[in-house]
Amino acid sequence: MNYKIDKVAMDPNFPFSIFCGKGFSVEDYQSNRAYLHRHMCLEINYCLQGTGWYEIGDQIYPIEAGDLFVINDLEYHRAINESGDMQLLVMVFNGDFVLSGSEDYALIRAFYEWKAGFKRRIAADSRIVPEVAGLMLELDQEWQQKEVGYRMGVKALLLKLLAILYRG
């Protein structure tokens, strides 16, 4: 099995990015070109459409439209695009971006401390998905448009999203 540590290009002064991804094709998976990777940032994925599966650590999770995935910087992972039309909204950020003191660990706790019965997948029918998905779409719009003050808008929306995950 192939393992890689990917470098995610982010501005060191504003370590955040959001973009669309589609995962690896089934053909890439079958021919062993779909490598497991990790990176030095936290990641949240929202499936906009399509189906597939996610390998995170030693677990396999189905991917369906509306699902959310929370992945920390230590976990090797890969998404496989089974339907061929899967679209993922992928948000990455450095944990230090949201931490200003030790009391802020709660903001990223959902990436490291799993509650009983909860793993890395938050299914589309979870009560928090509509609000988190809405915030991710708003974050994407803020990031793409980059209007005056967008950095404040991005950080505020991200903090709200993390608070929802923390409560979740």
Secondary structure, 3 states (H helix, E strand, C coil): CCEEECCCCCECCECEEEEEECCEEHHHHHCCCCCEEECCCEEEEEEEECEEEEEECCEEEEEECCCEEEECCCCCEEEEECCCCCEEEEEEECHHHCCCCHHHHHHCHHHCCCCCCCCCEECCCCCCHHHHHHHHHHHHHHHHHCCCCHHHHHHHHHHHHHHHHHHC
